[in-house]
């Protein structure tokens, strides 16, 4: 059994907390603070309980050595702004100086450690690195769902050094929606899938089909399904190695009486980066020299009708290249339809990664029941797989 935050006495304790601050940074500024904001409720609770807090996170892939562009200093500045208070920062996560800062912490103070992945011991789950990291706390709390599918020092290796350990509110919420809500969803259960490729979502698709009432497929992956059904797809993205898998999925859906719905119209152009011409055409009428980069209005409406009548909606993957305004309409349209779910007591669960970025970009994240902070971790959990960092916390 995993301890939740409220089951642990935190008063006057120093907590080592694993957070996921792997956020986009440009010119020394955090571009998207969603993951940082998502950690604030757990942080505030700990501080209000009279604890001092040592936060550790990775950022990017610096391959075990210092790289200024992967420093957590900009993250610390954003965190201080969100907490409206000063925080302490150490330029190493395991140095003697960093341990001294932790020893000097008073209740209510926050200490952010520099990027864990500046040391190879983090990703190698090295016992010595784990031991040095564990010196930063009496209690360990994992609130980094985005790394829960990894077996690293900061989420698995450190555990043997703590008698008191558990999960924060962020992970608790992720498990509530991505595991429990999917195990017994309010019907009809509608799954919306998008993104570029089928391959990374195969386990999810096969796991979810027996549970779903409808599966709606958009994004680049839709063209592999359309080609599997014999449609011409022009210059659209297609994974020819996955055609046979697409056919199997279509068969599985029919076998389980699941309504699998593909786009009926798409937004096409001769060029993604600098389109001279943008058209919406039927999927039966795609010209050879153009590619599809978004779903069209007819498909938005068709998907929307099914979504509007759902009890539970799981959405993983954008409907088009939403990062470009010319091809953001489909993803925005589905997001706006999903955002109405609160009014009719629907449960709307948004998988992490690009889908989470999209709903945040459109300012609609707060309208969803749950927006996951984890891309790979959410996919693993939704696919029915165990997460090593969660599994490790269940052990005595």
N, C-alpha and C positions, 0 to 999 in steps of 0.2 A: 504493500500500500504506500502511495506517495503522500507525503505531508503537504498540505496547502499552507500558505503563508500564515493564515490566522490560527493554525494549530501549534505554532512555535512561539515561545516567549522571546521577544526580541529586545526587551528593555535593557538598556546599557550594554547591549551586545554589539560587536563589530561584525558586520555581514559582508562576506565576499559574494557579489552578485554577478553572474554571467549575463550580460545583455547583448543584444544584436544591434550594433551601431554601424553595420556595414552599409553605409549610405553613399549616394553619389556626391562627390565634391568637385568643384571647379573654381580655380583661382582662389583657393583658400576659404571657400564658402560652401556650406551644405546646401545642395539644390533641392533635396526632398527630405524633410524631417519626420516623415510618417513613423518610421521605426523608433526614433527617439521619443516622439510624443507618446507612442504606445507604451513605453516603459514608465512613464511618469506616475500613473496610479500606484504601481508597486513601490516605486521609490518614495513617494510621499507617505504611503502607509508605513513603511519602515522607519522613516524619519519621525513621523508622528508617534510611533511606539517608543521612541527614545533610543533608537539605534544609531550607530554611525555606519557609513556605507562605503565600501570599496567596489567600484565598478570596473569590470574588465570586458573587453570586446576585441574582435579583429576588424580589419578594414582591408578589403582587397586581397591581393595575393603577392605580397612582397618577397615570398620565397625564403623566409628565414633570416633576412638581414634588413637593416634600417634603410628606409627609403622615404624621404621627406613627403612625397606626394601621398603617402599612405599614413601619415601621422594623424592621430586622433585629436590634435589641438583644435581644429575647426569644430569638431563634434563637441568638445568641451565647452567652447564658446556658445554654441547653440543650446546645449543642455543648461548652462548657467542662465541663459536668457529665459528658458522655459520654466526653470525653478525659481527665477527671480532672486537668485542669491549666488554668492561666489562659491566656486568649488576648487579643490586642490587638484593639481595634476603632476604626475611623475613621468619622466621621459624614459622610464623602463618599468616593466611590470614585475620584475623579480630582483631588482638591485637592492643593495643594503639601504640606500637612500630612500627608496620607495617603501621599504618595510618600516623605516623610521617615521616616515610621514603617517603611515597607517597607525603605528603605535601612539602617535600624538593626537589622533582624532578624538574629538569630543562628540557626545551625542548630538545628532542633528547635522553633522558635517558629512560632506561627500568628497571622496577621493577617486578620481578617474585615472586609471593606469594606461600607459601607452600600449599601442597595438600588440596584441598577443603574438601575431604571426611575424613579428620581427625576430622571433626565436623559433628555430626548427622544432624545438621540443613541444610546441603547441600541437601542430598537425601530426607529429609522430607519437603523440600521447606518451611522452617521455616521463618516467617516474620522478626523476630528479627535478625536472621543470615543474611537474605537478606539485611536488613537495614545497618548492620555493613559492609558488603561486598561492598554495593553501595557507601559508604563513600570514596572509592578509586578513584572515577572518576566523571567528569562532563558529559562525553559522554560514552554511552555503545555500544560496538560493539561485536556481536556474530560471531565468526569464527570457532566454534567447531561443525562441522557437525556431528561428531561421537556420540554426546550426544543429538542431536536435537529431538530424539524420546523419551527423558526423560523430565519430568516436575520437574526440580530441582530449587534450589534457585538461582544458578549462571546463569541460562539461561531463567528462567521465573519469579521467585520471585523478582529479582532485578529491573525488568523493570518498575514497578510503581514509582520508585525513580528517573527515568530519563526522561527528556523532549526530549533530543536528543539521538536517538538510531537507530541502523541499523545492516547490515550484512557486513562482510568482503569479500574479493575476493574469498576465498576458498569456502564459502557457496554459493556465487553467481554462481560460476562455477559448483558446485554440482547440484544446481537447474536447471541450463541451460542444463546439460547433462542428469541427471537422471529423470527430469520431462519433460522439453520442448522437448528434442530430442526424447524421447520415445512416447510422445503424437502424434507426426507427423514425424515418422522416414522415412528416404530415403529408398525406397524399392530396392531389397528384404530386409526384416528385419529378421535377423537370431539371435536366442537366444541360447546361449550355457550354459547349466546348469550342475553343478557337485556338489561335496561335498558329505558328508556322508549320510545325511538324507533328505527325501522328506518333512517331517512334517513342518520344519521351512520355507519351500519355497512354501507351498500350495497356499497361497494368491497370491504370485507372479506368479505362474504357471497359475492359473485360470484368473488372470488379464491380463497376457501377451498373452495367446493363441489366443484370437480374433484379436490381432494386428500383430502377427508374421506370417511369411511365412514358416519358418522352426524352429523347436526346436530340438537341439542336446543334448542328455543326456549321461553324463559319470559319473565318480566317483562312490562312493559307492552306491548312490541312483539308479544307473542304474540297479543294481541287483534286486531291488524290482520290477522294471518294467519288467525285464526279467522273474522273477518268475511269475509275473502276466500274462505273455504270455505263461506260461507253460514250460519254459526252466529250466533245471537243473543248479544250481549255485554253487554246491559243498559247501565249507565252507565259501563262500563269505558273506559279511555283508548284512543282509536283515532285513527290518522292517515288520514283518508279519502283524502288526496292520494296515499297510498302503497299503496292497495289493488291497483292494477294492477301495481306492483312486487312486491308480495307474491305475486300470482298467477304472475308471471314466475319468481320464486325457487322456488316450488313446482314449476313446470314444469322448471326447470333441475335441481333435485334429482332428479326422476324421470328426466330425460334422462341423468343421470350415475349412475343407480342408487344414489343416496345416500338413506339412510333419514332423512327429515326428520320429527322427532317434536314434536308440539305438546302442551300440557297436556291431560289428560283430566279433571282437576278443579281448581277454584280456590277460594281463600278470598275470600269476598265480604262487603261491608258496605254500609250505606246512606251511610256517611260515613267518610272517611279519617282526619280529624283527631280526631274524638271518636266512635268507633263505639259505638252502643248495642247492636248485634247483629252477631255475627260467625258466618258459616256457611261450611261447605265443601260445594260443590255440583258436580255434573257440568257440563262446559261445554255440554252439550246441554239444561241445565235452569236457565239463568240468568234470574232475575227482572228485569224491565225497570227497576225502581226501585233496583237495587243494582249496585255496581261491583266488579270483581275486582282485588285488590291483592297477591296472592301465589299461588303454586302450592300445591295440596293434597298430602296424604300419598300418595295413589295415584300422582300424577305424580312425586313425590320418589322413590318406590320404582321406578317405571318408568324414570326417568332414571338412577337409581342402578344398576340392573342393567346398563344399557348402559355406563355409566362404569366399572363394576367389571371389565368384560371388555375394556377398552381398553388399548392400548399407550402411546398419547400422548393427553393431554387438554388442550385449549385452552379456557379459560373466560374469556369477556368479557361482563360485564353481570350484575347481580344478578337473582334470580328474583322479587323483589317489593320492596315498600317496606321494606327491611330496617332503615332508621333508626328505624322504629316497631316496638316489640316484638310488637304484635299481628300484624304482617305480615312478621316476620323468619324464620319457620320454614322456608320454602322455601330461602332463601339459606343459612341455617345448615345445613340438611339436606344440601344439595349440597356445601357446604364440608367437612362431616364425612366424607362419602363420598370426596371427592377427597383428603382428608388421609390416608386409608388407603393411598394409592398407593405410598408409600415401601416399605411392607411387601412389595409384589408387583412392585417394580421398574418401576412406571409413571413416565412423565414427565408431571408436572402443571404446566402453565404458566398462570398467572393474569395476565390483562391488567390494566393499571393502572386508575387512576380509582376509581370506586365499588366495583369488584370487589376491588381491593386494600384499600380501606378496610374492606370487609366482613370479609375473612379476618383482617385485623389486629384488628378489633373482636371477633371470635370467638376470638382467641388461637391461630389455626391457620396463620398465615403461614409459620412455621418448618417446617411439615409439607409444604409444597408444594416442588416442584423449583425453581420460580422465580416470584417475584411482582414484576411490573414496577412501576417507579416513575413511568412515563409514561403518561398517559391518551391524549392526542391523538397523541403520538409512537408509542406502541405500536400504535394503530389504523392509522396511516400505514404503518408497517413491515410489519404483518401483512397489509395490503392490497396489498403488493407495490410500494409507492411508495418513492422515494429520500428520504432525510432530508438536507436541505441542510447541516446542521452536520457530518454524517458525511462527506458527499460532499466538502465543502471540505477536510477533513483528508487526503483521498487525493491532493490536488494537491501538487506539490513546493513 
